[in-house]
Amino acid sequence: MRQLYEMLVQKLSGSVLWKEPMQKHTTFRIGGPADIMILPNSIEELHEILGIIRDADVSYMVVGAGSNLLVSDKGIRGVVIKIGPAFADICIEGNKLIAGAGATLTAASRRAQAASLSGLEFAVGIPGSVGGAIMMNAGAYGGEICQVLESAEVMDSLGNIINYTNQEMHFGYRHSRLMEEELIALSGTFLLKPDDPELILSRMQDITERRREKQPIDMPCAGSVFKRPPDNYVGPLVEKAGLKGYRIGGAEVSTKHAGFIVNVGGATCKDVLDLIGFVQSTIKDKYNVILEPEIRVVGEV
Ligand SMILES: Cc1cc2nc3c(=O)[nH]c(=O)nc-3n(C[C@H](O)[C@H](O)[C@H](O)COP(=O)(O)OP(=O)(O)OC[C@H]3O[C@@H](n4cnc5c(N)ncnc54)[C@H](O)[C@@H]3O)c2cc1C
């Protein structure tokens, strides 16, 4: 692995990091080291990286802003490719907004507003990247990526660039084609509607206010831990079970929103997983409802 790292340092202009603590790259502030982390500088470099990794026969995974990730305490073996600021361009073409996978959702939402385009208001305050949001089909307050994404540009593991239309993205609730195949989102084209920028702004402000009121946005966490079960809501269910504020180690069911688990200080991945398991079994026993994690658990167990 060290040899691969040294070769990557020699060949690439982007940053290559050795044993990089993943807690620095996740909003949960949890996670052991990635053997190698690479921040590619361009699409061409990403293509080159995939070739080198393939030749070295090493596994890899892609991360964005790390806002939906729970990384194991032992960390991630192989290579982590972080799609960051080098992929953060946003441009407007008529009623379309084209955003690089490394742009933040909030930046995309603000840019749309500035261009008097409506459709991305829901995305303001979701602390993820456009790539991560396409992967997760992120959504909030009645909006969802699949409602506005016209097409996504992706790279497959062989380095081929493919354009998928919305229909070809296999979107479902917190699901996309990127989960079915090894695909890296490079950019998304969003088809928006012209609207009064003041009205768009007021909708964004309303959403921001509702988030601030209801969610523990000032605490390290990864958003909603569980997917919404059919005909039910996670927060009220967990609260009804008396689990609000329940703690294991440094992990706590948020006292503000019982659908969130927060890191109150020094939480390990194990603490969070134990708490997730405890919440799941309690809710199953009490209400016969199965809670499925929405957050992505990755790394060596
Ligand atoms: C306070 C808070 C509030 C949140 N609120 C919401 C909400 O309202 N709605 C919602 O849907 N989510 C919410 N989230 C969760 C999270 O922000 C979203 O899921 C977001 O879309 C994840 O993007 P990311 O860049 O952080 O992805 P990461 O966490 O880095 O990765 C998530 C998954 O996407 C993959 N991935 C990342 N980038 C790429 C890429 N370029 N190509 C291919 N795969 C990629 C990763 O491999 C991983 O499997 C919230 C999180 C927090 C912390």
The ligand as an ORCA input file, in Angstrom:
! r2SCAN-3c Opt
* xyz 0 1
  C     -27.428     17.969      9.796
  C     -27.723     17.096      8.602
  C     -28.937     17.249      7.947
  C     -29.230     16.438      6.830
  N     -30.423     16.606      6.199
  C     -30.738     15.854      5.131
  C     -31.969     16.009      4.454
  O     -32.787     16.862      4.794
  N     -32.224     15.212      3.382
  C     -31.331     14.272      2.964
  O     -31.622     13.571      1.973
  N     -30.152     14.099      3.578
  C     -29.829     14.847      4.651
  N     -28.626     14.671      5.284
  C     -27.717     13.600      4.835
  C     -26.689     14.022      3.774
  O     -26.386     15.389      3.873
  C     -27.170     13.673      2.362
  O     -27.401     12.301      2.211
  C     -26.129     14.113      1.306
  O     -26.710     14.022      0.044
  C     -24.858     13.272      1.323
  O     -23.896     13.920      0.506
  P     -22.323     13.827      0.840
  O     -21.597     14.562     -0.199
  O     -22.087     14.251      2.243
  O     -22.101     12.270      0.695
  P     -21.149     11.343      1.560
  O     -21.680     11.275      2.957
  O     -19.747     11.727      1.382
  O     -21.427      9.945      0.865
  C     -22.719      9.366      0.899
  C     -22.755      8.224     -0.128
  O     -22.633      8.777     -1.426
  C     -21.460      8.274     -2.072
  N     -20.905      9.377     -2.853
  C     -20.517     10.596     -2.423
  N     -20.099     11.342     -3.442
  C     -20.217     10.591     -4.543
  C     -19.938     10.797     -5.941
  N     -19.442     11.956     -6.406
  N     -20.178      9.780     -6.790
  C     -20.666      8.597     -6.354
  N     -20.944      8.344     -5.075
  C     -20.733      9.334     -4.182
  C     -20.566      7.730     -0.984
  O     -19.777      6.674     -1.446
  C     -21.588      7.254      0.044
  O     -22.058      5.961     -0.277
  C     -28.301     15.458      6.393
  C     -27.069     15.332      7.053
  C     -26.784     16.147      8.150
  C     -25.461     15.995      8.818
*
